Amino acid sequence: MAKKYRIVHYINQFYGGFGGEDTAGMDIVVKEEPVGPGLAMKNAFGDRAEIVATIICGDNHIAENLETVVPEVVKIVKKYNPDMFIAGPGFNAGRYGMACGATTAAVVETLKIPGVTALYAENPGTDMYKDRCYILKTENNARKMREVIKKIVDFSLRLVSGEAIGDGKKEDYHGSGPAIEIDYSIPAPKRAINMLLAKYYNKPYRTEVVMPNHEKIPVPVLDKPLSEAKIALVTDGGLVPKGNPDNMVVTNSTCFKYYLIEGKDKLSPEDYEVRHQGYNNAFVLDDPNRLVPVDAMRTLEKEGVIGSLFDSYFTTAGVMTPMEKGKKFGEGIAKIMKEHKVDAAILTST
């Protein structure tokens, strides 16, 4: 008979049946049985695995005390000598997502056993832990809980059995997954040959060079002639009006801004400065149109090549800005463009 894998499951006070915000400060409770979503996992696992313990903790308690509560969770997990750790799924619940990511990453890194959770892309736990553990993709709410549970169970069984796991695009997880431990006592050519042979014989292996797992964006199609289109200018080069009226930072941007260019045939150097620490901006300071080409766009507007130039340009500083934050900037810029019936945008970079 095949081995029945031992699973430890982490959930919050809500899914543990203790209540909502009124019990979010509760300490850790351990039940040696499946609870909440663990019941659906039990059915999905069948006789292949069993949940030997469910760790339940209040969202506030763990979120406010990650540095002490997470190690406590790891100690409890170790006590049950499991083959696998599962947290959540946490969907888009912020504190719960942080707990799911933190506990999964800590268990994987400390106990060296497989672990997995499942979160929405914009959950703060996703951005913080997606390169330290496997975080499967979900929608932003629990409407499809059973589908996500099946996804977690199927992935868990592959992990715990030692099956080869592909990259995030192929396997539908965020980021790069857990950090790869490399045995540098083995020469690089030999490690490469070993990986190649493992791939050839369909055995488990992990590449030492993990490719970024970027979201696939469909290419939009302009639905009118360019000569009728309203075009906006966007830059991540940090061009702002002189004096930096909105206190834009030079790295790790916290926002984007947009500034009027209505009635301007070009941008004058005395009116602008650069808030960006990642490139030599001397040429932009000499002529801001090199970064935000208002002069060229006005010419195209007058010649009838484009319909019109939007009366503001958008700006931020891309240097050291996380991908998820950049995505939120893009969504915010797109919303404003839609409100003003902008048809297309030109993004100028450094």
Buried (B, 14 or more C-beta within 10 A) or exposed (E): EEEBBBBBBBBBBBBBEBEEEEBBEBEBBBBEEBBBBBBBBBEBBEEBBBBBBBBBBBBBBBBEEBEEBBEBBBEBBBEBEBBBBBBBBBBBBBBBBBBBBBBBBBBBBBBEBBBBBBBBBBBBBBBBBBBBBBBBBBEEEBEBBEEBBBBBBEBBBBBBBEEEBEBBEEBBBBBBBBEEEEEEEEEEEEBEEEBEEBEEEEEEBBEEEBEEBEEEEEEEEEEEEBEEBBBBBBBBBBBBBEEBEEEBBBBEBEBBBBBEBEEBBBBEEEEBBBBBBBBEBEEBBEBBBBBBBBBBBBBBBEEEEBBEBBBBBBBBBBBEBEEBBBEEBBEBBBEBBEEEEBBBBBBBEB
